[in-house]
Amino acid sequence: MVPASFREFALHRAGRLDLEIEVEACEPMSARVSVRGQEDLVDAFEMACSLGPYDCIILDIERATA
């Protein structure tokens, strides 16, 4: 994953879905973000990360509720 590309993608996608986002860590092998908002839109964000641009696809996602 290209960290700068993922960060840009995640911020843009969260904005389009009207979600609050905090990128906590973004490294070549992992990223950690906190996303808050309507549950079905958080689901859409998760799906977008799974299908995202070729240079920032996320393979494994762990979810936790606040």
C-alpha positions as YAML, in Angstrom:
chain: A
units: angstrom
residues:
- id: 1
  name: MET
  ca: [0.00, 0.00, 0.00]
- id: 2
  name: VAL
  ca: [1.19, 3.52, -0.74]
- id: 3
  name: PRO
  ca: [0.51, 5.44, 2.50]
- id: 4
  name: ALA
  ca: [0.00, 8.87, 0.91]
- id: 5
  name: SER
  ca: [-2.39, 7.39, -1.65]
- id: 6
  name: PHE
  ca: [-4.41, 5.56, 0.99]
- id: 7
  name: ARG
  ca: [-4.62, 8.64, 3.20]
- id: 8
  name: GLU
  ca: [-5.90, 10.75, 0.29]
- id: 9
  name: PHE
  ca: [-8.38, 8.04, -0.76]
- id: 10
  name: ALA
  ca: [-9.69, 7.48, 2.80]
- id: 11
  name: LEU
  ca: [-10.17, 11.19, 3.50]
- id: 12
  name: HIS
  ca: [-11.92, 11.73, 0.17]
- id: 13
  name: ARG
  ca: [-14.20, 8.70, 0.51]
- id: 14
  name: ALA
  ca: [-15.12, 9.57, 4.11]
- id: 15
  name: GLY
  ca: [-15.98, 13.09, 2.98]
- id: 16
  name: ARG
  ca: [-18.22, 11.81, 0.20]
- id: 17
  name: LEU
  ca: [-20.00, 9.56, 2.70]
- id: 18
  name: ASP
  ca: [-20.31, 12.38, 5.28]
- id: 19
  name: LEU
  ca: [-18.27, 10.42, 7.84]
- id: 20
  name: GLU
  ca: [-15.91, 11.73, 10.50]
- id: 21
  name: ILE
  ca: [-12.47, 10.20, 10.05]
- id: 22
  name: GLU
  ca: [-9.18, 10.23, 11.89]
- id: 23
  name: VAL
  ca: [-6.18, 8.58, 10.24]
- id: 24
  name: GLU
  ca: [-4.28, 7.30, 13.27]
- id: 25
  name: ALA
  ca: [-1.50, 5.45, 11.44]
- id: 26
  name: CYS
  ca: [-0.64, 4.83, 7.82]
- id: 27
  name: GLU
  ca: [2.32, 2.62, 6.93]
- id: 28
  name: PRO
  ca: [3.17, 0.56, 3.82]
- id: 29
  name: MET
  ca: [1.81, -2.64, 5.41]
- id: 30
  name: SER
  ca: [-1.03, -1.31, 7.56]
- id: 31
  name: ALA
  ca: [-3.35, 1.57, 8.30]
- id: 32
  name: ARG
  ca: [-5.47, 2.45, 11.31]
- id: 33
  name: VAL
  ca: [-8.41, 4.81, 10.96]
- id: 34
  name: SER
  ca: [-11.33, 5.74, 13.17]
- id: 35
  name: VAL
  ca: [-14.53, 6.40, 11.27]
- id: 36
  name: ARG
  ca: [-17.75, 7.66, 12.82]
- id: 37
  name: GLY
  ca: [-21.14, 8.18, 11.26]
- id: 38
  name: GLN
  ca: [-24.26, 6.42, 10.06]
- id: 39
  name: GLU
  ca: [-23.72, 2.65, 10.28]
- id: 40
  name: ASP
  ca: [-24.63, 1.83, 6.67]
- id: 41
  name: LEU
  ca: [-22.27, 4.56, 5.45]
- id: 42
  name: VAL
  ca: [-19.48, 3.14, 7.63]
- id: 43
  name: ASP
  ca: [-20.22, -0.21, 5.94]
- id: 44
  name: ALA
  ca: [-19.90, 1.51, 2.54]
- id: 45
  name: PHE
  ca: [-16.56, 3.00, 3.62]
- id: 46
  name: GLU
  ca: [-15.32, -0.46, 4.61]
- id: 47
  name: MET
  ca: [-16.36, -1.85, 1.22]
- id: 48
  name: ALA
  ca: [-14.66, 1.04, -0.58]
- id: 49
  name: CYS
  ca: [-11.41, 0.29, 1.26]
- id: 50
  name: SER
  ca: [-11.66, -3.37, 0.21]
- id: 51
  name: LEU
  ca: [-12.18, -2.42, -3.43]
- id: 52
  name: GLY
  ca: [-10.12, 0.78, -3.42]
- id: 53
  name: PRO
  ca: [-7.51, 1.92, -5.92]
- id: 54
  name: TYR
  ca: [-4.89, -0.70, -6.77]
- id: 55
  name: ASP
  ca: [-2.17, 1.04, -4.76]
- id: 56
  name: CYS
  ca: [-4.16, 1.19, -1.52]
- id: 57
  name: ILE
  ca: [-6.38, -1.87, -1.26]
- id: 58
  name: ILE
  ca: [-6.98, -3.05, 2.30]
- id: 59
  name: LEU
  ca: [-7.10, -6.85, 2.63]
- id: 60
  name: ASP
  ca: [-8.09, -7.33, 6.29]
- id: 61
  name: ILE
  ca: [-10.41, -5.09, 8.30]
- id: 62
  name: GLU
  ca: [-11.07, -5.19, 12.02]
- id: 63
  name: ARG
  ca: [-14.04, -3.27, 13.41]
- id: 64
  name: ALA
  ca: [-14.75, -2.12, 16.94]
- id: 65
  name: THR
  ca: [-17.55, -0.01, 18.31]
- id: 66
  name: ALA
  ca: [-16.80, 3.06, 20.36]
...
